[in-house]
């Protein structure tokens, strides 16, 4: 991986090792407030390794670009909109009154819909369905994002540099595709690609 290039771009010690310091600097550079950047980095340093996101430059670049878009450059861990637009969306598992607002987007990947909260809560052993707000905690949200990325085959799509299909799997469509491409190019440039 081109971690030394990234570290030079971030102005941190270029030892070639991905760690909390490098990840904190990355999240801060992309817009996260300092405390949030540290919390995201703490979780990312563990979970990005576990879910093989740090196995190569393309995986890291695509992952960070998508999350930066979804979270407004890591400033928002909860969707700004009320979530009312998701009310009654059976494709998201929102079958009960109030599900739209209760299960609106949270975490850096903006996990949305009762079905996803149930699925990822069960997979991770945390009751997100009855406690959806905890997905907005940066460390929990990062864990969810890494699990979602892995489970949806996004590492393999990143290996193919397929931003369109990655975006579709995260967003369900192509909302914000140009911004995602810009963020991806920023990450690739920082990695020296």
Order of alpha helices (4+ residues) and beta strands (2+ residues): alpha-alpha-alpha-alpha-alpha-alpha-alpha-alpha-alpha-alpha
